[in-house]
Amino acid sequence: MKPELQVTLLDSNGKKVRFQRQAVMELALTNVTPTQARVEQFAGQHFDQVISRAFASLVDFVTLTRPLPSANGQWLAMKGPGADDELRDLPEGIELSERHLLNVPFETAERQLLIPDPKRS
């Protein structure tokens, strides 16, 4: 849908990355790069968006990826019903910017997209 958008898919699980590579190949996606690595290996790189789905707690996600968003970049985290507990533990200087309730097809559990952001003065 957006061929100009460059996407890096990051997972340390080789089986998941092999699936992603197969999907990228079969769909002939030229702008998606599946990468088998740990998030710490991306130090020094910056991204417009850093997205998490089932990666870690919100606190761990923000803490581990804190250097990755570009100057105007943002975090996007898909979370379940326990998100409010995780929001209370966000690191100092980070606050919830946006919350969007999600309707995931074939899923009855509550899902939401959280967008934490550095506090702006």
C-alpha positions as CSV (number, residue, x, y, z in Angstrom):
1,M,0.0,0.0,0.0
2,K,2.9,2.4,0.6
3,P,5.9,1.3,-1.5
4,E,7.9,4.3,-0.4
5,L,7.8,3.2,3.2
6,Q,10.8,1.2,4.3
7,V,10.0,-1.4,6.9
8,T,12.4,-3.4,9.1
9,L,10.9,-6.4,10.8
10,L,13.0,-7.4,13.8
11,D,12.8,-10.6,15.8
12,S,15.3,-12.8,17.5
13,N,13.4,-16.0,16.7
14,G,14.7,-17.5,13.6
15,K,11.6,-19.5,12.8
16,K,9.5,-16.3,12.8
17,V,12.0,-14.4,10.7
18,R,12.1,-17.3,8.1
19,F,8.3,-17.1,7.9
20,Q,8.5,-13.3,7.4
21,R,11.2,-13.8,4.6
22,Q,9.0,-16.3,2.9
23,A,6.0,-13.9,3.0
24,V,8.1,-11.0,1.8
25,M,9.3,-13.1,-1.1
26,E,5.9,-14.5,-2.1
27,L,4.3,-11.1,-1.9
28,A,7.2,-9.5,-3.8
29,L,7.6,-6.8,-1.2
30,T,10.7,-4.8,-2.0
31,N,10.4,-2.4,0.9
32,V,10.4,-4.9,3.8
33,T,13.5,-6.3,5.4
34,P,13.0,-9.2,7.9
35,T,16.0,-9.2,10.3
36,Q,17.0,-11.9,12.9
37,A,18.6,-9.9,15.7
38,R,18.0,-8.5,19.2
39,V,16.9,-4.9,19.6
40,E,20.2,-4.0,21.3
41,Q,22.0,-4.7,18.0
42,F,20.2,-1.7,16.4
43,A,22.0,0.9,18.6
44,G,22.9,3.9,16.6
45,Q,20.0,3.5,14.1
46,H,16.9,5.6,14.1
47,F,13.4,5.0,12.9
48,D,10.3,7.1,12.4
49,Q,8.2,4.5,14.2
50,V,9.2,1.6,16.6
51,I,6.3,-0.8,16.8
52,S,5.7,-3.6,19.3
53,R,3.3,-6.5,19.3
54,A,3.8,-9.0,22.1
55,F,7.4,-8.0,22.6
56,A,7.6,-7.1,26.2
57,S,6.0,-5.0,28.9
58,L,5.5,-1.4,27.9
59,V,8.2,-0.3,30.3
60,D,10.7,-2.8,28.9
61,F,9.7,-1.9,25.3
62,V,10.3,1.8,25.9
63,T,13.4,1.3,27.9
64,L,15.1,-1.2,25.5
65,T,14.2,0.9,22.4
66,R,14.6,4.4,23.8
67,P,17.5,5.3,21.5
68,L,15.7,4.0,18.3
69,P,13.0,6.6,17.5
70,S,14.2,9.5,15.4
71,A,13.9,13.1,16.8
72,N,10.2,13.2,15.7
73,G,9.7,9.4,15.9
74,Q,7.3,7.5,18.0
75,W,6.6,4.3,19.8
76,L,3.5,2.2,18.9
77,A,2.6,-0.6,21.2
78,M,-0.3,-3.1,20.9
79,K,-1.4,-4.0,24.3
80,G,-4.2,-5.9,26.0
81,P,-6.4,-5.1,29.0
82,G,-3.5,-4.9,31.5
83,A,-2.1,-1.8,29.8
84,D,-3.2,0.7,32.6
85,D,-0.9,-1.1,35.1
86,E,2.0,-0.9,32.6
87,L,1.3,2.8,32.0
88,R,1.8,3.6,35.7
89,D,5.3,2.3,35.5
90,L,6.5,4.2,32.5
91,P,10.0,5.7,32.9
92,E,10.4,9.3,33.9
93,G,10.0,11.6,31.0
94,I,7.7,9.3,29.1
95,E,3.9,9.7,29.1
96,L,0.9,8.3,27.2
97,S,0.3,10.5,24.2
98,E,-2.6,8.6,22.5
99,R,-4.7,5.5,23.1
100,H,-6.8,3.8,20.4
101,L,-9.2,0.9,21.0
102,L,-8.7,-1.8,18.4
103,N,-11.2,-4.2,16.9
104,V,-9.1,-7.2,15.9
105,P,-11.0,-9.6,13.7
106,F,-11.5,-13.1,15.2
107,E,-10.3,-11.8,18.6
108,T,-12.6,-11.3,21.5
109,A,-10.0,-9.9,24.0
110,E,-9.6,-6.2,24.4
111,R,-6.7,-4.7,22.3
112,Q,-5.5,-1.2,22.2
113,L,-2.8,0.8,20.5
114,L,-0.8,2.9,22.9
115,I,1.5,5.7,21.8
116,P,3.9,6.8,24.6
117,D,5.9,9.9,24.0
118,P,8.6,11.9,25.7
119,K,7.1,14.7,27.7
120,R,7.2,17.9,25.7
121,S,7.6,21.2,27.6
